Structures are given as structure tokens and as C-alpha cells.
């Protein structure tokens, strides 16, 4: 049971990055279905930067802190650039958000394949996995005395704690600050927000770029922490699951902390139940089924705070204000 919960938390925090990033984006009125592609590009950029770093410093010159910071920065930049591309197409050129997002997913998967092929020619990024998976438990002299408590709360890498911190900070900013109020106003009624002096385009650009940067960290976490340095193209599958998690947690990053663990548990449970391949794939549908049930339930209750932003997915035409 401890091993199952630890695996669920590690995978869940990958989803939490994607969910938090998409929540910020959707609060501005942008529906970015390109999150799977963003997570792929973010992971590929981080892995490429890691390979370049190890190739440059060699084995003896490795610094654990830089081995984490450099790929994280590269991932943030890669994710932000994907968000910038999406914003340019949907805000400046006013392209359809649904079509643009789906195109961004396909584009991101292809770009990530190219970047990883280049990374393989530079060096091995897998050497950095030990710095991402190093847990707090290993640093404590009395770790053996903590038992199950230590395994469940302290036996994780830095990215797991970073995902929780970012989600809680975003929840605070969205609900308790003026910036969050303005962002929610842009997503609910951009014309009214514009009339109040809020720069709608700027908020949508920033929210999308920041959201994509955060989502990109989910891809890097999946590769370097959960898979321990092994590249796997199922990142885009987790991107769709992160989009479902946004709906499941009714656009609240703080609830996504718990929801991500639940989704992670549903996703990995098949590995602990001894199911055959067909039933394993069927079991992986559970998070989406639960999301549909939540969506139906919240729609029936029609509570405003549990609904998506009113202008979600709609482009803003200022001249029609």
C-alpha cells in the first residue's frame, strides 16, 4: 500500500503541474488544448539542456544544484515559448482556440521528438535523474525511525514539493490578490474588464505563457523523476489527463493537489491489481469517467463558483465592445 501511494503521488504531481498551468490559462479565458504538446516540448527542452550540461562539465565537474536548475530553466523557457505561440495565434491573429490548441499538441509532439534526437547526439540526460529523485528522507539521520510517515511525506524529489508549492501559490494569487481578480475578470467578461482599464491582451498573453511554462515542468518531472531519466512519448497522454483534472477540481489549484493524487492512484492502480493488458487499458479510463461524472454533477447544481470562466474559449474583439 505504501508503494502504491508513493507511486500515485509521484505521478499525480506530474499532473498537478499541467493542471495548475492550464487553470491559470483558462482563468484568462483561454482554452489551451495544446497542453499535451506543451508538456512534451517542456520535457524535451529540459532533457536537452541536461545533456548539454553533462557534456560540458564531464563527470567530475557535476554540480547537483545546477543539474536541476539548468533543465528547469530550459523547460520554463520552452513551455513559455509554446504559450507565446498560442497567444500570438489566438490573441493577435484571433485564430480559433480549439483548433489552435489541437494543432499545438501535434506540433509539440513532433518538435519534442526532434529535440530528443538532438539530445541523444549530445550526451546522456539520464545522468541527472539522481538529482531529481534525491529525497529529503535520504538527508535525515533518523530516517529509519519515521517508517510509513517518512515514506509518504518525505521520500520524494524536489519537483514533487515544487508542484505543490506552485499550486498553493497560484490558488492564493487567483483568489486573494488584485492580479488574480483582474485575471478572473478578463476570463469572465473581457469587455467589462477592458472598460475598467485592464489590458485584456496583456493578461491573456502573460497567463498563457506562465501557465504553459508551469505545465512544461510536468513533462520534465515525469521523465526525470517518475521514469528516472527514461524518455517515453506517453507524456501527451498525461497532458490530456491534466486537462481533465482542471474540470475535476472545478478550476481550483488548491483542490488539484488532492485531485492529482486521486488521478495518479486511478492511473497506476492497474499495475497493482494483476490485470491483463486489455483490462489495464480499460482501467486507465477511470479518471476520465470520474471527470465526466463531476462535470455532470456541477452542471446540474449550476453553482457559479464551480463553473468555468464565462468567456472560456472565446476570442475578444475590442471593436465590438
KEVO-171084 format. One line per field, with one value per residue (C-alpha): residue in three letters; x, y, z. Coordinates in nm, 2 decimals. Layout:
<nukols>
residu Ala:...
u X:...
v Y:...
w Z:...
</nukols>
This chain:
<nukols>
residu Unk:Unk:Unk:Unk:Unk:Unk:Unk:Unk:Unk:Unk:Unk:Unk:Unk:Unk:Unk:Unk:Unk:Unk:Unk:Unk:Unk:Unk:Unk:Unk:Unk:Unk:Unk:Unk:Unk:Unk:Unk:Unk:Unk:Unk:Unk:Unk:Unk:Unk:Unk:Unk:Unk:Unk:Unk:Unk:Unk:Unk:Unk:Unk:Unk:Unk:Unk:Unk:Unk:Unk:Unk:Unk:Unk:Unk:Unk:Unk:Unk:Unk:Unk:Unk:Unk:Unk:Unk:Unk:Unk:Unk:Unk:Unk:Unk:Unk:Unk:Unk:Unk:Unk:Unk:Unk:Unk:Unk:Unk:Unk:Unk:Unk:Unk:Unk:Unk:Unk:Unk:Unk:Unk:Unk:Unk:Unk:Unk:Unk:Unk:Unk:Unk:Unk:Unk:Unk:Unk:Unk:Unk:Unk:Unk:Unk:Unk:Unk:Unk:Unk:Unk:Unk:Unk:Unk:Unk:Unk:Unk:Unk:Unk:Unk:Unk:Unk:Unk:Unk:Unk:Unk:Unk:Unk:Unk:Unk:Unk:Unk:Unk:Unk:Unk:Unk:Unk:Unk:Unk:Unk:Unk:Unk:Unk:Unk:Unk:Unk:Unk:Unk:Unk:Unk:Unk:Unk:Unk:Unk:Unk:Unk:Unk:Unk:Unk:Unk:Unk:Unk:Unk:Unk:Unk:Unk:Unk:Unk:Unk:Unk:Unk:Unk:Unk:Unk:Unk:Unk:Unk:Unk:Unk:Unk:Unk:Unk:Unk:Unk:Unk:Unk:Unk:Unk:Unk:Unk:Unk:Unk:Unk:Unk:Unk:Unk:Unk:Unk:Unk:Unk:Unk:Unk:Unk:Unk:Unk:Unk:Unk:Unk:Unk:Unk:Unk:Unk:Unk:Unk:Unk:Unk:Unk:Unk:Unk:Unk:Unk:Unk:Unk:Unk:Unk:Unk:Unk:Unk:Unk:Unk:Unk:Unk:Unk:Unk:Unk:Unk:Unk:Unk:Unk:Unk:Unk:Unk:Unk:Unk:Unk:Unk:Unk:Unk:Unk:Unk:Unk:Unk:Unk:Unk:Unk:Unk:Unk:Unk:Unk:Unk:Unk:Unk:Unk:Unk:Unk:Unk:Unk:Unk:Unk:Unk:Unk:Unk:Unk:Unk:Unk:Unk:Unk:Unk:Unk:Unk:Unk:Unk:Unk:Unk:Unk:Unk:Unk:Unk:Unk:Unk:Unk:Unk:Unk:Unk:Unk:Unk:Unk:Unk:Unk:Unk:Unk:Unk:Unk:Unk:Unk:Unk:Unk:Unk:Unk:Unk:Unk:Unk:Unk:Unk:Unk:Unk:Unk
u 0.00:0.28:0.45:0.12:0.05:0.41:0.37:0.03:0.18:0.48:0.27:0.00:0.24:0.32:-0.05:-0.06:0.20:-0.02:-0.34:-0.21:-0.07:-0.39:-0.61:-0.41:-0.46:-0.83:-0.89:-0.79:-1.05:-0.80:-0.88:-0.55:-0.59:-0.22:-0.11:-0.01:0.22:0.35:0.44:0.63:0.83:0.90:1.03:1.24:1.39:1.49:1.64:1.84:1.97:2.07:2.25:2.44:2.53:2.67:2.86:3.02:3.12:3.20:3.16:3.38:3.26:2.89:2.71:2.38:2.21:2.30:2.20:1.84:1.82:1.95:1.69:1.42:1.50:1.52:1.18:1.02:1.16:1.04:0.69:0.66:0.76:0.48:0.24:0.37:0.29:-0.06:-0.12:0.00:-0.23:-0.54:-0.50:-0.32:-0.44:-0.77:-0.75:-0.99:-0.87:-0.98:-0.82:-0.50:-0.47:-0.51:-0.26:-0.02:-0.04:0.06:0.33:0.47:0.49:0.68:0.92:0.99:1.09:1.33:1.48:1.53:1.71:1.94:1.99:2.09:2.37:2.50:2.51:2.31:2.05:1.96:2.26:2.07:1.79:1.97:1.95:1.58:1.49:1.70:1.46:1.45:1.44:1.79:1.92:1.78:2.00:1.69:1.50:1.47:1.26:1.00:0.86:0.55:0.52:0.86:0.78:0.46:0.57:0.94:1.06:1.02:1.23:1.23:0.99:0.71:0.73:0.77:0.45:0.25:0.41:0.33:-0.03:-0.09:0.07:-0.14:-0.46:-0.37:-0.29:-0.61:-0.84:-0.67:-0.48:-0.57:-0.38:-0.59:-0.91:-0.82:-0.73:-1.06:-1.24:-1.07:-1.19:-1.55:-1.62:-1.33:-1.53:-1.61:-1.25:-1.13:-1.37:-1.23:-0.88:-0.75:-0.53:-0.70:-0.44:-0.16:-0.33:-0.41:-0.05:0.10:-0.14:-0.09:0.28:0.31:0.06:0.25:0.58:0.44:0.28:0.61:0.76:0.51:0.67:1.02:0.90:0.76:1.08:1.34:1.15:0.88:1.06:1.40:1.56:1.39:1.23:0.87:0.63:0.32:0.37:0.09:-0.14:-0.08:-0.14:-0.50:-0.53:-0.41:-0.68:-0.94:-0.81:-0.88:-1.25:-1.24:-1.11:-1.35:-1.07:-0.92:-0.54:-0.56:-0.81:-0.59:-0.33:-0.57:-0.73:-0.39:-0.31:-0.66:-0.60:-0.25:-0.39:-0.65:-0.39:-0.13:-0.38:-0.39:-0.02:-0.10:-0.42:-0.26:-0.49:-0.42:-0.32:-0.67:-0.82:-0.53:-0.60:-0.97:-0.89:-0.70:-1.03:-1.14:-1.01:-1.19:-1.51:-1.49:-1.43:-1.75:-1.95:-1.81:-1.89:-2.25:-2.29:-2.16:-2.37:-2.68:-2.60:-2.53:-2.32:-2.13:-1.81:-1.79:-1.84:-1.56:-1.50:-1.79:-1.58:-1.36:-1.26:-1.39:-1.17:-1.21:-1.29:-1.23:-1.41:-1.73:-1.73
v 0.00:0.24:0.17:0.23:0.56:0.68:0.59:0.77:1.08:1.09:1.06:1.29:1.57:1.55:1.60:1.88:2.09:2.06:2.12:2.43:2.58:2.52:2.66:2.99:2.99:2.92:3.18:3.44:3.29:3.09:2.72:2.57:2.21:2.22:2.13:1.78:1.92:2.19:1.92:1.72:2.03:2.13:1.79:1.77:2.12:2.02:1.69:1.86:2.12:1.84:1.66:1.97:2.05:1.70:1.71:2.04:1.96:1.60:1.35:1.51:1.86:1.79:2.02:1.87:2.21:2.32:1.98:2.06:2.43:2.43:2.19:2.35:2.69:2.54:2.37:2.70:2.88:2.60:2.60:2.98:2.99:2.74:2.97:3.27:3.09:3.00:3.36:3.51:3.29:3.34:3.69:3.88:3.68:3.57:3.21:2.95:2.84:2.48:2.42:2.61:2.41:2.07:2.19:2.29:1.94:1.77:2.03:1.99:1.61:1.64:1.91:1.71:1.41:1.63:1.78:1.44:1.30:1.60:1.54:1.18:1.30:1.55:1.32:1.14:1.34:1.03:1.10:1.38:1.16:1.10:1.47:1.49:1.18:1.26:1.27:1.46:1.12:1.04:1.36:1.29:1.09:0.94:0.84:0.48:0.58:0.76:0.45:0.49:0.86:0.93:0.73:0.91:1.27:1.29:1.03:1.25:1.46:1.84:1.86:1.70:1.97:2.24:2.13:2.16:2.50:2.64:2.51:2.67:3.00:3.01:2.94:3.23:3.47:3.39:3.43:3.68:3.93:4.21:4.05:3.74:3.95:4.12:3.79:3.64:3.95:3.91:3.55:3.62:3.94:4.09:4.38:4.50:4.44:4.64:4.93:4.92:4.98:4.62:4.53:4.21:4.11:4.16:3.95:3.67:3.67:3.65:3.40:3.17:3.19:3.14:2.86:2.68:2.73:2.56:2.28:2.21:2.13:1.84:1.68:1.72:1.58:1.27:1.20:1.28:1.19:0.93:0.75:0.83:0.95:0.73:0.91:0.80:0.95:0.89:1.24:1.36:1.11:1.27:1.61:1.51:1.38:1.71:1.89:1.66:1.73:2.10:2.02:1.76:2.02:2.29:2.53:2.55:2.47:2.40:2.12:1.99:1.89:1.63:1.56:1.49:1.22:1.07:1.07:0.93:0.65:0.56:0.56:0.34:0.11:-0.13:-0.21:-0.33:-0.53:-0.80:-0.72:-0.83:-0.57:-0.52:-0.46:-0.24:0.00:-0.01:0.07:0.38:0.53:0.57:0.93:1.04:0.87:1.04:1.38:1.33:1.25:1.56:1.77:1.65:1.70:2.06:2.14:2.02:2.22:2.53:2.70:2.99:2.93:2.57:2.68:2.76:3.13:3.26:3.36:3.05:2.96:3.28:3.54:3.90:4.16:4.50:4.68:4.50:4.63
w 0.00:0.08:-0.25:-0.43:-0.26:-0.33:-0.70:-0.71:-0.56:-0.79:-1.10:-0.96:-0.91:-1.29:-1.35:-1.09:-1.29:-1.60:-1.42:-1.24:-1.56:-1.75:-1.47:-1.49:-1.87:-1.85:-1.59:-1.85:-2.09:-2.30:-2.36:-2.44:-2.57:-2.66:-2.30:-2.40:-2.67:-2.42:-2.17:-2.44:-2.55:-2.19:-2.11:-2.43:-2.37:-2.01:-2.12:-2.40:-2.15:-1.91:-2.18:-2.29:-1.92:-1.86:-2.19:-2.10:-1.74:-1.76:-1.47:-1.21:-1.25:-1.19:-0.95:-0.83:-0.79:-1.14:-1.27:-1.16:-1.21:-1.57:-1.71:-1.51:-1.66:-2.01:-1.95:-1.84:-2.15:-2.38:-2.22:-2.23:-2.60:-2.67:-2.48:-2.67:-3.00:-2.88:-2.76:-3.09:-3.29:-3.07:-2.93:-3.21:-3.51:-3.34:-3.45:-3.32:-2.98:-3.01:-3.35:-3.24:-2.92:-3.10:-3.36:-3.09:-2.94:-3.27:-3.33:-2.97:-3.00:-3.33:-3.20:-2.89:-3.10:-3.29:-2.97:-2.81:-3.11:-3.09:-2.72:-2.78:-3.01:-2.74:-2.44:-2.18:-1.98:-1.77:-1.55:-1.39:-1.26:-0.93:-0.85:-0.94:-0.74:-0.43:-0.14:0.19:0.36:0.25:0.42:0.76:1.00:1.17:0.85:0.96:1.26:1.05:0.89:0.68:0.76:0.61:0.30:0.24:0.31:0.28:0.03:-0.28:-0.51:-0.52:-0.81:-0.61:-0.34:-0.61:-0.78:-0.45:-0.37:-0.71:-0.69:-0.35:-0.45:-0.77:-0.56:-0.33:-0.62:-0.80:-0.50:-0.27:-0.49:-0.73:-1.01:-0.96:-0.95:-1.28:-1.44:-1.34:-1.47:-1.81:-1.83:-1.72:-1.92:-2.11:-2.24:-1.89:-1.78:-2.08:-1.99:-1.63:-1.77:-1.76:-2.06:-2.18:-2.43:-2.19:-1.92:-2.17:-2.31:-1.96:-1.82:-2.12:-2.12:-1.74:-1.75:-2.03:-1.85:-1.54:-1.75:-1.91:-1.57:-1.55:-1.86:-1.71:-1.38:-1.55:-1.73:-1.47:-1.16:-1.23:-1.51:-1.37:-1.68:-1.94:-2.23:-2.30:-2.55:-2.33:-2.19:-2.42:-2.26:-1.92:-2.08:-2.16:-1.81:-1.67:-1.88:-1.72:-1.38:-1.43:-1.47:-1.19:-0.94:-1.07:-1.17:-0.82:-0.79:-0.42:-0.48:-0.76:-0.50:-0.37:-0.71:-0.87:-0.62:-0.68:-1.06:-1.01:-0.79:-1.05:-1.33:-1.16:-0.97:-1.27:-1.21:-0.86:-0.94:-1.16:-1.45:-1.81:-2.08:-2.21:-1.86:-1.77:-2.05:-1.96:-1.60:-1.72:-1.84:-1.48:-1.43:-1.74:-1.63:-1.29:-1.46:-1.67:-1.36:-1.18:-1.49:-1.50:-1.13:-1.13:-1.43:-1.26:-0.95:-1.16:-0.89:-1.04:-0.84:-0.98:-1.35:-1.60:-1.69:-1.89:-2.19:-2.19:-2.54:-2.69:-2.86:-2.76:-3.03:-2.88:-3.17:-3.08:-2.72
</nukols>
